[in-house]
Amino acid sequence: MMIKTLLSFVFSGIIAISFSAHSKTKVTWSMESNADRDPIFLEKLQNAYNSAQNNYELEIQFEPNETRIESLRTSMLAGMGPDIVETPGPSYVKEYQEAGMLENLDSYAAEFGWKDKLIPWAYSSGVFDGSLYAIPKTHESMVMLYNKTLFEENGWKVPTTLEELEDVAGKIQAKGMDVYTYGSSGWQPTHEHLVGIYLNNYAGPQAVYEAIIGEREWTDPVFVEALELLKKHMVDEGWWSGSLENYYAIGWDDFHAQFATRGAAMMTIGTWTFQATSLGIGASGDEWGWAPLPSLSSQSDGPNFMIAIGTTMSINAAAKNKDGAIDVLNWIMSNKDVVIDIASDFEFGEFVVPLLLDESDIPSSISPQVTSYLNEYARITGDGNYGYCTWTFWPAEPGVHIWKDMEVVWAGDISVEDFMHDHQKMWDKARKKNETLPVPLRD
């Protein structure tokens, strides 16, 4: 009798465990694949969430971004797709939101207090037609990296103005090195990084803001002058990787290697590069530094950081498990330690969910360069001094135009004036079709 009772108890326990394991409903998330990042997301996001509760089973599905963006669009149009929809930025969110493919998140934001947990401008980036449809998975900015060891050896000053930049550029080239390293091989939209730098740091963030909201034309001379200066530095003076041809020919691994081996003294790039830069130049024995991008005219007063959303998280309106998808997002925003831990693995270059952080939240394990950046970024943007990255605040058609047709300008087949005239027409069209994107108000 005792044996039967014991067996019955064990058997019942096995059934209970089995039922518990299989009673979890699946939550799917389509994410960009990366050989270095995928294992960390599996361990510290997927597995950590699954271990933290008994209701849902998160399954992250990885796919190269080159194919994922199109396959995601195809599945969404078919009324399918993952429960959690990850996009490369607000312009993609706008496309899906306009088509009614994303869940309105207002009630969840109110219930869980999401607005109070996120940086205000980052929260507003996901608000379309007055309602929340996306939460940033990563926010980022553009910075100027430089070889600190090299600068100190030569007594060069880190430039903060156009005059200082052109002075040190001449000295760098005299040493047989490139001023900057960068390239667009493998990712043609790299051009927009440079376009945005010159628009914001020559015309100034206020002028860019006025053009975004329609109070200033993109044909304004200040924008034309900004892109004329970029063309001069890119085409005439070969600042990036020695020549326009070289810039077109090299990609991510190439320009990081060039920076690490003193082929170039500086690099204009986004904060997503912090980990790769630390690993690359660190192996050479040199030390790297960062600085805000120089002001390129008197219209751009003082340093600013161009704000951007790298990736977004939304809920599929046709999701098989909306409750589970909401629970995943809320778990992320309710566990600051988890976000910081994952972001730390990438030197705060990825999974930088824009939660409100204190200086004490930054781990001591982070490199001093990144710690310095995070503190300075918080201080300057907190004062309202920020610019605007094109991939976050430009509507779809003008957003593509700003990088794709820039090659035509650099080839000399169209003038900057004509280019900006075409650009303005695209903005006018986007405004009429209600395709503009959210932009935080300036004080």
N, C-alpha and C positions, 0 to 999 in steps of 0.2 A: 504493500500500500504506500509506504514511504517512497519507494523507488518510483512508483507511478506518479505520485504527487510531485516529486523532484523533477521527473522528466517533463511533466505537464508544465511546471513552472519555467524550466529552461526553454521548452518549446514555445511557450507563450512569450517569453522574453525575446526570443529570436524573431517571432512574428512581429512583435512591437517595434523592435529595432528596424526590421526590414520595412515595415509599413512607414515608420518615421522617415527612413532614408528615401523611400520612393514617393512619399506624399508631398515632397517639396515640388512646387511648380517652377518650371524653367523660365528664366529671364535672359533674353539674348541681347548682345551688344556687339555691333560691328565696329571694329577698331582698326586703324592703320597699323600694318605690321612693321616691325623693326626688330632685327635679330638681337640687339642689345637690350631693348626695352621690354619685349614680349615676356620673358621669364619673370621680370619684376612685376608686371601688371597681373600675371597669373598668380603669383605667390601673394603679393601684398594687397591686391585689389579683389580679384575673383575669389581666391581661396580664403582670404581673410573675411570677406563679407559672408561667404557660405558658412564659415565656422561661427560667425557671430549671431546667427539666428536660425530658426528651424522651419521657416515658412517658404523660402524661395531658394532656388539654385541658379546663381548667376553663371552664364556661359559666355565668355568673350570669344568672338570669332575674328581672327586676324586675316587681313588681305592687303596686298600692296596698294598704296593710294592711287597709283596710276590706273588700276582697274576697279578699285573699290568705289570710287566716286560715281562711276558710270553704272556699275552693277547695283549700287544702292538706289540710284535714281530709277533704274528699271524696275526693281522690286517694289519701290514705293508707289510707282505709277500703277503697278498691278494690284495694289491694295495689300501688299505683303510687307516684307522687310523686317528688320530686327525690332525688338521692343524699345531699346534705347538707340536713338538715331544720332550718330556722331558726324558732324560736318566740319569742313575746314574754315568756316567763318560765317558771319551774319548774312552775307549775300546768298549763301546756300540755304540758310534758315528761311530767309524771305521767300525764296522760290517754293519751298515746301509749305510754308505757312499760308501763302497766297492760294495754294491749291487745296487747302484744307486737310493736309496730310499730317499735321502735328497737333498734339493735345494742348489745349489751353491750360496753363499751369497756375493761373491766378489763385484758385481755391487752395491749392497745395502750398503755394508761397505764403498765403495768409495763415494757413493752419500751422505750418512749421516755422514761420518766422524767417524765411530765406532772405528777405530784403535786408534784415538787420545783420545778417551774417556775411554779406558780400560787399565789396568795394562799390560805392554808389554808381560810378560810371560803368563798371562792368555789369552790374545788374541791369542797368538801363539799356545796355547793348542787346539784350534779349527781349526787349519789349517792342512788340509790333502792333500797330493799331490799338495801342493802349493796354495790351495784355501781354503777359510773359509767356514766351514759347521756347526759350533756350537759356541754359545756364552755361557759362564759360567753363570749359575743362582746363584751358590754359590761357593765361594772358601773358603778353610779351612786349618787348620794345626793341628799338634799334639802338645800337651803341657803336662806339669806335674803340676797337682793340688796338693795342700797340705793344711792341716788344720793349718792355721796360728796361731790360738789361742793355739793349742796343741804344736806347735813348740816353741812358745814363753814361754809357761809354763815350758817346759823341757830344754830350752836353746839349742835346736837343730839348727844346721845350715842347711839351704836349700842347698842341694848338687849341685855342678857344675862339679864334676869329679867322676870317678869310685871309687876312694879311699874314697871320702867323702860320696858317695852313699852307699857303703858297710858298712861304719862306722855308719851312721845314721840308716841303715836297721837293724843292730844288736841291736841298742838301742831301736828301735821301737818294735822289736820282744821280747826283754827282758821285755817290758811293757805288753806283752800279746796281742799285736795288730798285724794286718797284715801290711806289708810294703806298698803294693798297694792293692786297690780293683779294680776288673775288672772281666768280665766274657763273655763267648761266647754263653750262652743259648739264642736261638732265632735268633742269627746272627753269624754263624760259621766263616765268614770272619773277625771277630774281631781279629783272629790270625795275620792277615797281618799288623794290626796296630803295634803290638809288633815286628814283623819281620822287618818292615820298620824302627822302632826306632833304633834297634840294628845295622842294616846295615848302616844307615846314621850316627849314633853317635859313632860307633866303627870304621868302615872302612873309614868314612868321605864322605861328599857329592861329592868331586871330584872323588873319586874311584867309587862311585855309578854311577855318570854321565858317566865315561869312560866305565863302563860295559853296560849301557843302549845304548850307541852309538856304541858299538862293539869294543872298543879299549882295553878292559880288559875282561878276562874270569871270569864268576861267580864262577869258581873253584879256583880262587885266594885264597891263605891262609888267606888273611885279611877278606874275607867274611865268610869263614869256621870258623875262630876264633870268628867272631861276633855272629854267630848262636850257636856256642858251649857255649858262654857266656850266651846267652838267655836261652839255655836249662839248664844250671847250675842254673840260678836264678829262672826259672820257675819250673823245676822238682826237682832238688836237694834241693833247699832252700825254695821253696814254697812262693816266694815273692808275688804272685798274689792270694789274697783271701785265703791264708793259704796253698793251695795245688793245684796241677793240677786238681784233681777231683772236688774241689770246683769251680775252674775257669770254668770248663766245665758246672757246674750245675747252675750258677747264671746268671741272665740277667740284663737288664737296670735298672729296679726298685730296684732290690736287691743290686747292687753295689752302686747305689746312696744312698740308705738307710744306707748301711754299712759305707760309707764315712761320712754321716751326723751324725751318732751316735758314731763316734770314733772307729768303728770296724777296720778301717784302717786309716793310717796317710796320705796316698797319693793316687793319682789316675793318671794313664797314659791314656789319652783320647784325642779325638779331640775337637776342639773349638765349635763344634755343641752342646756341653753339657753346655755351659755357663748359659743358662736360668735354666735348671734343677738343676744345682749345686747351683745357687743363691737361688732358692726356697727351695731346700732340706736342705742344711746346715744352711741357714738363719733362718729357723724355730727352729734350735737347740740352737741358741745363740752364736755359734762359728763363727769365721770369716775365710773365705777361701782366699788362695792366689794362684798364678800361677807362674811358672818359666819355662824358656826354658829347654828342656830335657838335662840332664848332658852329657858332653863329656865322652865317655867310653874308650878312648885310646888316645895316643898322635897323632894318625892319624886324629882325629876329633878335629880340633883346634878351640876352642871357640864355643859359642852358634850358632845354626842355626835353622831355621824353615823349616820343611818339607812342601813343597807347594803341594796343591791338589785341584782338582775340585770335588765338592760334587755332583752337578747335572748340566746338560747342557740343553740348549734350541736350537732347530733346527727347520727348516721348512720342512714339508713333501713334497717330490717331487710330490706326487699325491694329494696334498692338494686341497680341494674344494674352498678355499679362501686364496690363497697365498698373495694377496695384503693386506688383513686384518691381516694375521699372521705377515707380515713384519711390518705393522703399529704398532702392539702390541709391538714387540721387540724394535722398534725405540722409541716408547713412553716410555718404561722402561728406555732405555739408555739416553733419553733426559730429564728425570725427576729425577734428583739426590735426590731431597727432598722426593719423593715418596719411592725410594729405601731405603734411610736412615730411614724413618719413619717405614717401615715394618721391616727392619732389627733390629731396636731398640726394637720392640715388642718381638723379640726373643733373646735379648742381643747379637746381631750380631753372632748368632749361625746358622741362616738360612737366606735365601734370601740376602746373602752378594754378590751381583753382583759386580764384580771387577772393579768398576769405580774408576778413579783417584780421591782420596779424600784428602783434607787438614785437618790438626788437628782441625781447626775451624769448620769443618763439623760435628764432632762427638758431638751428643747432650749431654747436661749436665745431662740429666736424666739417662744416662747409668751408671752402677756401676763403681766405680773407678778401679776395677780389669780389667774389659773389656776395659776401656779407656786406661789403662796402656798397656795392651796387644796390642791393635790396633796401638798405637804409636811405641812400640818396634818392632812389626812385620814389620811395614812400614820402620823403620830405618834399621833393619838388612837385610831384603830381598832387600831393595833399594840399599844396599851395595853389593848385589850379593851373600850374604852368605845364601844359602838355600839348603835344601835337597829335596828328591823326594819320594812322597808317591806312593805305589805300585799300587793303584787303579786308578791312573791318568797316569802313565808312563810305566806300564807293559802291554804287549800285552795279549790277552785273555787267551791263554793256559798257559803260564808261570804265568800269573796273578792269575789264579785259583790254580795252583800248589803251589804257595808260601804260601797259607793259608790252602788248603785242605789237602795236604800231610804232613804238619807240624805236624799233630797229630801222624803220623807214626814215625817221628823223635823223638817226645817227648815220645812215647811209647818204644823207643829203638829198633824198628824193622828194622831201616835203619840208617846208620851213616850220619852225617852231610855232610861228603865228598861225599858220594854216592848221597845224596839228591841234592847237588849243581851240581854234574855231570849231573844228569837228568835235572836239571833246565837249564843248559847251552845248552843242546841239544834242549830243547824247544825254547830257544831264537834263536838258529841257524835256526830252522825250521821257526819261525816267520819272521826272517829276509829274508829268501829265498822267502817267500810267500808275502813279502811286508806288513806285519801285524804290524810292529812297529808303535808307536804312536809319535806325535810331542813332542819334548823336547826343552826348551829354551836353547840357547847357553850360556855357561859360559864365563865370561870375562877372 
